[in-house]
């Protein structure tokens, strides 16, 4: 999968001091992009929990999640295709 997302300096993105783990973001995203099956995708996704984008058991969402959103949407589109359009109500 190829994405058009620009590189991010994850250490420069603020996060909760006790929970934020910027070192796991790039390897986790790379693993997700290169995953060829459900298990590999699940492992990569799990590596992003616990301080990369969310801190699961505390319920904290990290600001880095916003920076990663375009990449994550690219991953979603590569797997499922474009999001279905729903009529406006």
C-alpha positions in Angstrom: 0.0 0.0 0.0 1.2 3.5 -0.8 0.1 6.6 1.0 0.5 10.2 0.3 0.8 11.2 3.9 3.7 13.5 4.8 6.2 12.4 7.4 5.4 13.5 11.0 7.9 14.1 13.8 6.0 12.2 16.4 8.2 13.4 19.2 7.1 17.0 18.4 3.5 16.1 18.8 2.3 16.8 22.3 0.9 14.0 24.4 0.0 13.0 28.0 3.5 12.8 29.7 2.9 9.6 31.5 1.1 7.8 28.7 2.4 9.1 25.3 4.8 6.7 23.5 5.9 8.3 20.2 8.5 5.7 19.6 5.9 3.0 18.8 3.9 5.1 16.2 6.1 4.8 13.1 6.8 1.0 13.5 3.1 0.4 14.2 1.9 2.4 11.2 4.5 0.7 9.0 3.3 -2.7 10.2 -0.3 -1.7 9.5 0.6 -0.5 6.0 2.5 -3.7 5.2 0.0 -6.1 6.8 -1.1 -8.8 4.4 -3.6 -10.5 6.7 -5.9 -10.0 9.6 -3.5 -11.2 12.2 -0.7 -8.9 11.1 -3.1 -5.9 10.9 -4.4 -6.7 14.4 -0.8 -6.9 15.8 0.1 -3.6 14.2 -3.1 -2.0 15.5 -2.6 -3.3 19.0 0.9 -1.9 19.0 -0.6 1.6 18.5 -2.8 1.2 21.7 -1.3 1.8 25.0 0.3 5.2 24.3 0.6 5.9 20.6 -2.9 7.1 19.7 -4.9 6.0 22.7 -4.1 4.8 26.2 -6.7 2.0 26.4 -7.5 1.5 30.0 -7.3 5.3 30.9 -9.5 6.3 28.0 -7.0 9.0 27.0 -6.9 9.9 23.3 -3.5 11.3 22.1 -3.2 14.3 19.9 -1.0 12.2 17.5 -4.2 10.4 16.4 -5.3 13.6 14.5 -1.9 13.7 12.7 -2.3 10.0 11.8 -5.9 10.3 10.6 -5.1 10.8 6.8 -2.8 7.7 6.9 -5.4 5.7 8.7 -8.1 6.7 6.1 -5.7 5.7 3.3 -5.4 2.3 5.0 -9.2 2.0 5.3 -9.7 2.9 1.6 -7.0 0.4 0.5 -8.9 -2.4 2.3 -12.5 -1.5 1.9 -12.6 1.0 -1.0 -14.2 4.4 -0.9 -16.6 5.1 1.9 -20.2 4.7 0.9 -22.1 8.0 0.4 -25.2 8.4 2.4 -27.9 10.8 1.3 -28.2 14.0 3.3 -31.2 14.2 5.5 
